[in-house]
Every structure is written in structure tokens, then in C-alpha cells.
Amino acid sequence: MKRYLFALIPLCLMCALAAGCSDDNAATPAAPAAEDGQEAGDPQGEQSDPQAAQDGPQGPAGDYIDLTKMSSTMVYAEVSNIMANPDDYIGKTVRMSGLYYVEAGAEPGKNYHYVVIEDAAACCRQGLEFIWNGDHAYPKDYPKEQARIEIVGVFGSYDELGQTYYYVAVDDIVSE
Amino acid sequence: MMEVADKLFLYLEYPFVRYALIVGVLIALCSSLLGVTLVLKRFSLIGSGLSHVAFGATAVAAAMSLTNNYVLVLPVTIACAVLLLRTGQNTKIKGDAAVAMISVGALAIGYLIMNVFSESANLSGDVCATLFGSTSILTLTVAEVWLSVALSILVIAVFLLFYHKIFAVTFDEDFSTATGVRAQVYNLVFAVAIAVIIVLAMNLVGALLISALVIFPALSAMRVFKSFRAVTVCSVVVSVVCAVLGLLVSIVAGTPVGSTIVAVDIGGFALFSVAGLIARRL
């Protein structure tokens, strides 16, 4: 009996120690990026109002996914989930921060823009394409490549060369 | 504190977090069940060796662009587990040398194949994810969850069904054989069960950290308890508690899942060592 009691003490201690761990991972947006810009392609999916979505329920059941308030492990897992089941997220508002990357398209002057996030071990990366609504020219109006940016927008899809691609339609880019 | 609790409850609403907890608990339970026997049979490092084999097989599966890599990884790991437990009795290559040979060989060949044949744009990321688990446990598909549940139930059933035989073979294989127990058959069954758990545990903590799941809970339990049954039960409880705590800490604090679980296991071992010392003095 004594041994059982002694086995319980370390288990309780471990639970108590684990309860003290936390992480405030909220991103701090800085100066806004320049405006003017680029055509948003031919988007599909229901477009919700980002502001209205932010006021509604959050979490997997809601229409607003705030990745900036999640830990890095959760962000990576949620973005993996978005990429694995993109149709479940069409029309939802996504707020995320990460590194800005750009990729040149096959057509001259056509560029694809991404927000890239890393996992906690910093060995895996996931990128989400975003399209900046309005008239914006690259590179003049866009942040520097690999700058940390924050975007808020509605998740949607478009078809190109017979393939379906998914993106976030954003109204503004905030760079640090 | 309330903020952390709110965050945790919000995270628990995500299906992939619940899947990770279910699979994590099952893997921790199975690995600790077998861990006690492995530690007592002086086969602690077999988990490490087999995980490297699983890494090599994963690399081959990736090079072959297999969508379900279990099809290849599971049979290869089972074959090597059987081979390793059989060569334990071989006089030409001793048990520890065989484990080291297969372990290092599979790791090297796996990395070589990944480098030469992989079409992935992020090779170092793939290697890192396979070796350290990364967030694999949080990106499981529903099919993978069901497969893990089915395989875990199979392992638990094997352990419960053959508990007395495993007990006998663990403590005195020669005596068991002399009394009519078919020790080789049970060793074979045990090898298959180990291989299954190793392949499943790669998702939780990655190939390099699997041994920790097998060894630490058993050693922690042995600090306080002495009987096989008590050590096994305590080992299961410690392993499950550590896996759940590690998983929850990693998703709340944003730390890598595998290494967080192992860190909690190490903490558990330290606490149980102190508890064992105090218990002996009283």
C-alpha cells in the first residue's frame, strides 16, 4: 500500500508541473504594407465578411480561424489540416502570420504570393497562397521576401490549367 | 492559468487534437506493456534498432511514392524484429552487435535512398519529421487513427492472452522451454508486437525517440515496485500520463511533440527515483 502511495506522489507532481506551462504566441502586427495592386483571379466559394466572421464563434466549428492566437504546434497542425481538407474551409476567414514568399509564374509578370509557417521543430514548412484584393504591383507594393507578415482574409479556391488551387483573399497585408 | 485552460479547451475542440490524444494514449499504453519485458530481457535497445529499420523502410516507401507507407514499413520492421530476436541466440553475431548492425545500416541506407530518389522539395524537413516525429501525431487522417486503434487493440490482446507465458519466458527462457513452454513461438509473437508498436510510435515521437517510450516508464515503475504485475501496471499508468501531459504541454506551449513527451518521461523517471529512495528508507 505504501508503495502505491509513493507512486501516486510523482504522478501528481508531474500533473502539477505540467499545469504551469503556457505560451503567449500572439503576433504583434507592425507598420502596414503599401497598397495598390493585383487581380484576384477567378475565385470560387462563398465569400464571408471577415469582420463579421471575427465576431462569430471561433474554433473548428466557427467561421473564423485565428492562427495568430495559436501555439506554433497548433498552427502547423491546423494549416496541415487546411491543406488536407481544403473544401471544409472554403468561405471561412483565416488570420495568420508567417514569412512572406513569392514564386514567379510561367507567364511573364505573373507571381504567386505565400505565407509560410514552420513547425515547432523548425524542420517542416507549410505555405498558404494569398491574393491581395485591389490594385497592387509587385514588387513595389509588396513586403520584402521572407519578411514576417500578417494577413486576414477569406479562404477560397480557383481553377488554373485544370487544377484547383486554394488561397486566402486578403484586403490588407501587415508586415513587421 | 484560466487563459491556458481556455486555450486548452479550445484546442480540444479540434478533431486532430482528439485523434492525437486517442492514438497517443494507445501507443503509450502498448509501448509500456512491452517495455517492461524488453527491459527485463536486456533488449532495451531493440526499440531503437527497429525504429531505424522503420525509418529506412519509410525512406524506401517515400522513394516508391507509396500513399500508404504502412504496407511496406510494417512487414519490413516485423521481419527485422524476428531476425533480431532470433540472432540473439546466434553465436556468430551476438545480440547487441546484430541490433547495432541493423540499426546503423538501416539508418544510413534510409538516408541515402531519401537523398538519391526522393522527389520532395524539402528533404531535410522530411528526414527531420521522420526522425523527431515533429507534428505527425497531429496530422493523422481518420484512416490512420482507425489503423492505429486496431493495431493497438491487437497488441493489448496479445499481451493479455499470453501474459503468463510472456512472464515465464521473460524471467527464465531456458526453464520455460524445459517445462514445455514454446519459448521461440512466444518470442516470435512478442517480436511482431514490438515491431507494430515501433511503427505506430514513429508518428508520436519519431524514429530517434521511440526507445524513450519503451524504457522510461518501465524503469520509473521499477524504482518503486518490485513485482512483475505491479511494475507493468505502474509502467502503463506512467507512460499514459506522460504521453498525455507531453502532448498537452506541446500543443499549449508550442514545443515539439516528441521531445516534449520524452522530457516529461525523463521528469517522471527522476520523480519516481526520488520516491523509490524515500520509500526504501521509510
Chai-1 contact restraints between the chains, C-beta under 6 A:
chainA,res_idxA,chainB,res_idxB,connection_type,confidence,min_distance_angstrom,max_distance_angstrom,comment,restraint_id
A,R3,B,V224,contact,1.0,0.0,6.0,A-B,restraint_1
A,R3,B,F225,contact,1.0,0.0,6.0,A-B,restraint_2
A,F6,B,V224,contact,1.0,0.0,6.0,A-B,restraint_3
A,F6,B,A275,contact,1.0,0.0,6.0,A-B,restraint_4
A,F6,B,A279,contact,1.0,0.0,6.0,A-B,restraint_5
A,A7,B,V224,contact,1.0,0.0,6.0,A-B,restraint_6
A,A7,B,C234,contact,1.0,0.0,6.0,A-B,restraint_7
A,I9,B,A275,contact,1.0,0.0,6.0,A-B,restraint_8
A,P10,B,L271,contact,1.0,0.0,6.0,A-B,restraint_9
A,P10,B,F272,contact,1.0,0.0,6.0,A-B,restraint_10
A,P10,B,A275,contact,1.0,0.0,6.0,A-B,restraint_11
A,L11,B,V241,contact,1.0,0.0,6.0,A-B,restraint_12
A,L13,B,L271,contact,1.0,0.0,6.0,A-B,restraint_13
A,M14,B,G268,contact,1.0,0.0,6.0,A-B,restraint_14
A,A18,B,L245,contact,1.0,0.0,6.0,A-B,restraint_15
A,A18,B,V249,contact,1.0,0.0,6.0,A-B,restraint_16
A,C21,B,V249,contact,1.0,0.0,6.0,A-B,restraint_17
A,C21,B,A253,contact,1.0,0.0,6.0,A-B,restraint_18
A,S22,B,V4,contact,1.0,0.0,6.0,A-B,restraint_19
A,D23,B,A253,contact,1.0,0.0,6.0,A-B,restraint_20
A,D23,B,G254,contact,1.0,0.0,6.0,A-B,restraint_21
A,N25,B,G254,contact,1.0,0.0,6.0,A-B,restraint_22
A,G59,B,L10,contact,1.0,0.0,6.0,A-B,restraint_23
A,G59,B,E13,contact,1.0,0.0,6.0,A-B,restraint_24
A,P60,B,E13,contact,1.0,0.0,6.0,A-B,restraint_25
A,P60,B,Y14,contact,1.0,0.0,6.0,A-B,restraint_26
A,S71,B,G254,contact,1.0,0.0,6.0,A-B,restraint_27
A,S72,B,G254,contact,1.0,0.0,6.0,A-B,restraint_28
A,T73,B,T135,contact,1.0,0.0,6.0,A-B,restraint_29
A,T73,B,S250,contact,1.0,0.0,6.0,A-B,restraint_30
A,T73,B,I251,contact,1.0,0.0,6.0,A-B,restraint_31
A,T73,B,G254,contact,1.0,0.0,6.0,A-B,restraint_32
A,M74,B,I251,contact,1.0,0.0,6.0,A-B,restraint_33
A,Y76,B,T135,contact,1.0,0.0,6.0,A-B,restraint_34
A,A77,B,F16,contact,1.0,0.0,6.0,A-B,restraint_35
A,A77,B,T135,contact,1.0,0.0,6.0,A-B,restraint_36
A,A77,B,L138,contact,1.0,0.0,6.0,A-B,restraint_37
A,A77,B,T139,contact,1.0,0.0,6.0,A-B,restraint_38
A,S80,B,T139,contact,1.0,0.0,6.0,A-B,restraint_39
A,N81,B,F16,contact,1.0,0.0,6.0,A-B,restraint_40
A,D119,B,S134,contact,1.0,0.0,6.0,A-B,restraint_41
A,D119,B,T135,contact,1.0,0.0,6.0,A-B,restraint_42
A,A120,B,G254,contact,1.0,0.0,6.0,A-B,restraint_43
A,A120,B,T255,contact,1.0,0.0,6.0,A-B,restraint_44
A,A120,B,P256,contact,1.0,0.0,6.0,A-B,restraint_45
A,A121,B,F132,contact,1.0,0.0,6.0,A-B,restraint_46
A,A121,B,S134,contact,1.0,0.0,6.0,A-B,restraint_47
A,A121,B,P256,contact,1.0,0.0,6.0,A-B,restraint_48
A,C123,B,G125,contact,1.0,0.0,6.0,A-B,restraint_49
A,C123,B,C128,contact,1.0,0.0,6.0,A-B,restraint_50
A,C123,B,A129,contact,1.0,0.0,6.0,A-B,restraint_51
A,C124,B,G125,contact,1.0,0.0,6.0,A-B,restraint_52
A,C124,B,A129,contact,1.0,0.0,6.0,A-B,restraint_53
A,C124,B,S134,contact,1.0,0.0,6.0,A-B,restraint_54
